[in-house]
Amino acid sequence: MLEQYDMNMIEYLFIKWQTRSLGTKADKMMALLPVCVCIAGEDKLEVSTKNIYRIIARHIRNKPLPKIVFRRIMFKARKYFLNQELFEENKHKVLEMVVQNIQMFSLILDAFEGIPQKLDEITEIIKEGYETSFTLPTETKRLLDYQERRYFSDEENTID
């Protein structure tokens, strides 16, 4: 199924040129969605491609552009299927991007609709990344606890 998304360099550059000014939201979406297709795997390729196209059509309203963006995303996904090292590198970048901007998680929920096993796996990975990124070191926690106790004890003394 992925063979239909093979294109030469000129076609790819033309598609990239057509989608160049869609904005940062679309750029992030075009980075995230090919990784989602590859995570879903070849056995769930049909379900994931339908979900991806639905996401694109919902976010990009200009009539001819959803098909062009979808073609670009599937070209990248095909590259990732062929080059596992490139996929792992970009997967790590995309998961970090989602951890930093948790609103993008809604795209992942939509992309894995109908694929609960993969959704559970990716949710767990993002949850762990989010928890490790946004926890305070032990020393900072101690200082914060001390400051809170001091603040509230000072508050109680001024109220009396």
Rosetta blueprint (number, residue, H / E / L):
1 M L
2 L H
3 E H
4 Q H
5 Y H
6 D L
7 M L
8 N L
9 M H
10 I H
11 E H
12 Y H
13 L H
14 F H
15 I H
16 K H
17 W H
18 Q H
19 T L
20 R L
21 S L
22 L L
23 G L
24 T H
25 K H
26 A H
27 D H
28 K H
29 M H
30 M H
31 A H
32 L H
33 L H
34 P H
35 V H
36 C H
37 V H
38 C H
39 I H
40 A H
41 G L
42 E H
43 D H
44 K H
45 L H
46 E H
47 V H
48 S H
49 T H
50 K H
51 N H
52 I H
53 Y H
54 R H
55 I H
56 I H
57 A H
58 R H
59 H H
60 I L
61 R L
62 N L
63 K L
64 P L
65 L H
66 P H
67 K H
68 I H
69 V H
70 F H
71 R H
72 R H
73 I H
74 M H
75 F H
76 K H
77 A H
78 R H
79 K H
80 Y H
81 F H
82 L H
83 N L
84 Q H
85 E H
86 L H
87 F H
88 E H
89 E H
90 N H
91 K H
92 H H
93 K H
94 V H
95 L H
96 E H
97 M H
98 V H
99 V H
100 Q H
101 N L
102 I H
103 Q H
104 M H
105 F H
106 S H
107 L H
108 I H
109 L H
110 D H
111 A H
112 F L
113 E L
114 G L
115 I L
116 P H
117 Q H
118 K H
119 L H
120 D H
121 E H
122 I H
123 T H
124 E H
125 I H
126 I H
127 K H
128 E H
129 G H
130 Y H
131 E H
132 T H
133 S H
134 F L
135 T L
136 L L
137 P L
138 T H
139 E H
140 T H
141 K H
142 R H
143 L H
144 L H
145 D H
146 Y H
147 Q H
148 E H
149 R H
150 R H
151 Y H
152 F H
153 S H
154 D H
155 E H
156 E H
157 N H
158 T H
159 I H
160 D L
